[in-house]
Amino acid sequence: MAAVPARWPWRPIRGCPGRQVLAWPGVGLEALLGLAPVVAWRTGRDPAVVQPLDGGGLICWMGAGGWVHTLADEEGFARKCRALGLSADGLDREDPEAPTA
């Protein structure tokens, strides 16, 4: 996970321990993730991409202004994945009947 934050300016998300948001708008998924395999889901109304990493993971979703990228340590990643209805590692749906992207 250390390589991802070193390349980009991240800032902590208030009230979300262990999670950060990319403080530089306009970074696309390709630039952020390179060629790493990703898992795409539709979470609520927004398409999302979940990328587990050693020590945590990335959760990115398409908002009104473009992609929003968040980086989390292990605990923060597991907590947010569960909140989105995903397994703690982000790779499976807790509810297999839920729509995917």
N, C-alpha and C positions, 0 to 999 in steps of 0.2 A: 504494500500500500504506500510505502514511502516515496516511490517514484512519481506517483500521481500528484500528491500535494507539492512536491518540489518544483514541478513544472508550472504550476498555476497559482494565482493568488486566492486563497481560501479565507473565509471568515466564519467564526462560530455562529451557529444558529441559536438565538436566545431561547432558553427554555427547553432545548433539546441536547442534553449532554451527550458528547461523543459524536455530534454531527456538525458538518460545516457546509457552507454553500459557496459555489464559485463566485467570486466577486468581480469577474470580468465577463460582461455580456458578449455574446457573439461567438463564443467557442462552440463549434459543432461537435457532434458525437464522434466523428471520424478522427478529429484532431485530439480529442480527449482520450478516447479509448484505443486508438490505433487499430490494429487488426485483431484485438482480443475478442473471443467469442462472447456474445451477449445473450441475455434472455429478455424477450420483449413481452410485455403484458399490457392489457388495458386495465388501468386502476381507476375506478370511478369513471369520470368523464374524460380523462386524459390518457393518451398513450404514454407508456413508461418503458424505460430500459433499466434492467437491473444487472449489475456486473459484480459478482462476488470477487473479492481480492484477498490476498493473504492479509489477515489482521482486520478485515472489515469489508467494505464494498462501496460501490457507487450506485445511486438511484437517480435517474434523470427522467424528467417528464416534460412533455410539451405543454407549456402554458400559453397564455394569450400573447406574450411578447417573445416567444421562442422557447428554446430548450432551457430548463432550469436544472443545474447539476448539483447534486449533494454528495458529499463524501462522509462516510461514517466509520468509526472504529467498530470492532466486533459487536459490542453490546448495542451501540446505536443502530447498526445495520440490522441486527436481528429484531430489535424492537420495532423499527419502521417497517420491515418486511411483514411482521405479524400484523401491524396496524393496517397494511394494505391487503391482508388476506392471503399472504404468501407464506411459505414455510420460512423458518428462521434463516435459512441459507439463500433464500430468494429464488430457488430453482424450481419449486413446485407450488401449485395452487393448494391452499388449504381447502378451498371449495372447488373441486374439479369441474363443476357445472358452470362456474363463473366464466364470462367471456374473456378471451385473450386477444391481444393485438395481432 
